[in-house]
Amino acid sequence: MDPNRAFGEMPLPLFSPAPDDVAMPVAMARPAGKQATPSYLADHRARLRERFMQGGAAAMPDYELLELVLFRAIPRQDVKPLARRLIDLFGDFNRVLSANPARLTEVEGVGPAVVAELKIIEAAAQRLSRARVMHRPVLSSWDALLDYCHMAMAHREIEQFRVLYLDRKNVLIADEEQGRGTVDHVPVYPREIIRRALELNASALILVHNHPSGDPTPSDQDIAMTARIAQAADSMGITIHDHLIIGKCRELSFRSEGLL
C-alpha cells in the first residue's frame, strides 16, 4: 500500500452504485436559501425565553414580549429592531396585536407570516378572555367582563357594537356583534336586537360599543340610540342592565352615569 495515500482515498469501484443506493453523508448540505441562525441570535433568543419562563410577561417590556412572538414568524433574523418599530408606531403590545393587517404590512419587515402570527396570538387572547365570562353570572364576574370588552374592542380603528345576552339568572348566554361602522359611527337596529333576544330567550341585555378616538364620553346620538333600544326592550319585558362605551384606557357605564 502506498504510504503517501490518505486514509480515506480508496480506489473507485468498477461499477458505481445507482443514485438511490448512495449513502447520504451525516452532515447534509443546507438547502439553498437556508441559513443557520447566528449563535449570538440563538443565545439571545434562549435567554429571552428563559426569562419569560422564569418571570412571566410581567418581567419583560412590551418590545421583548413582541420579540418572542416574532421569533416564530422570522426564525433566522434579529427581530428586535422590528419589535421596537412596531411598538413605537402603534403604542404598546396590545395595539400591535389588534392593529389592522393592512396597516401592519406598511411597516418595513412585516410580511404575511408576521401578520398571521400576531393575529393568532390576538385570537387566542380574546378566546381565553371570553371563556372567563361566557356562561357565568356577569354580576359576579364584572371585572372579567370589562377586561374582555377592552381586549376585544379598545384598540379597534372603527366602531363596533356588541350585545351581551343574559338569561333570568344574569348568566351570559351569548355575545354577538351587531354591527361595524366608521371611525365615529356604527348603525344599530333596535328591532334586530330585540328579535335576537327573543330567539335566545334572553331576559336582559348589556350593550357595548367602542370609541376609536379613545374618549368614552357618550355622544347625543349614543344617548338617543340607547333610549330607543331600552324602550323597545321594555315593551317586551327585557331589561337593559347597562350600556358600556369602551375607550382606549377606560370605559364609561351609562348606568353609573345615570343615563339609563
C-alpha positions, 0 to 999 in steps of 0.5 A: 500500500502506498504510504503517501495515500490518505486514509480515506482515498480508496480506489473507485469501484468498477461499477458505481452504485445507482443514485438511490443506493448512495449513502447520504453523508451525516452532515447534509448540505443546507438547502439553498436559501437556508441559513443557520441562525447566528449563535449570538441570535440563538443565545439571545433568543434562549435567554429571552425565553428563559426569562419569560419562563422564569418571570412571566410577561410581567418581567419583560417590556412590551418590545421583548414580549413582541420579540418572542412572538416574532421569533416564530414568524422570522426564525433566522433574523434579529427581530428586535429592531422590528419589535421596537418599530412596531411598538413605537408606531402603534403604542404598546403590545396590545395595539400591535396585536389588534392593529389592522393587517393592512396597516401592519404590512406598511411597516418595513419587515412585516410580511404575511407570516408576521401578520398571521402570527400576531393575529393568532396570538390576538385570537387566542387572547380574546378566546381565553378572555371570553371563556372567563365570562361566557356562561357565568353570572356577569354580576359576579364576574364584572371585572372579567367582563370589562377586561374582555370588552377592552381586549376585544374592542379598545384598540379597534380603528372603527366602531363596533357594537356588541350585545351581551345576552343574559338569561333570568339568572344574569348568566351570559348566554351569548355575545354577538356583534351587531354591527361595524361602522366608521371611525365615529359611527356604527348603525344599530337596529333596535328591532334586530336586537330585540328579535335576537333576544327573543330567539335566545330567550334572553331576559336582559341585555348589556350593550357595548360599543367602542370609541376609536378616538379613545374618549368614552364620553357618550355622544347625543346620538349614543344617548338617543340610540340607547333610549330607543333600544331600552324602550323597545326592550321594555315593551317586551319585558327585557331589561337593559342592565347597562350600556358600556362605551369602551375607550382606549384606557377606560370605559364609561357605564351609562348606568353609573352615569345615570343615563339609563 
